[in-house]
Amino acid sequence: MIRLWDHGPMQVRELQALYDEPQPHVNTLATLVKILEEKGFVGHKALTARCFQYFARISREEYKGGTLANVVGKFFGHSYLNAVSSLVRSEKISVDELKELIKEVEQNHK
């Protein structure tokens, strides 16, 4: 997804060229692109009968939001409070950061 967002529409071989060595096999990338397309993240346009150009169908922000919702749903019982509480307990977020978050939430609801 990142490469499609950064470089725009491209064919699988063009996508492959963006990887460092050892590059993933073109069939592997084609499979990944197909899976992303089935999930609605990627679309394609036929250039010829057997040649397709792929493009991102959703923005980075839409993708991030969906991914976060999926993690919170699977691991925290669909509770963002449980997710933040877990971060506090494991000291991944400081009290100052939490206060800043609360301030931001309050400002967004005014």
Buried (B, 14 or more C-beta within 10 A) or exposed (E): BEBBEEEEBBBBEBBBEBEEEEEEEEEEBBEBBBEBBEEEBBBBEEEEEEEBBBEBBBEEEEBEEBEEEEEBEEEBEEEEEEBBEBBEEEEEBEEEEEEEEEEEEEEEEE
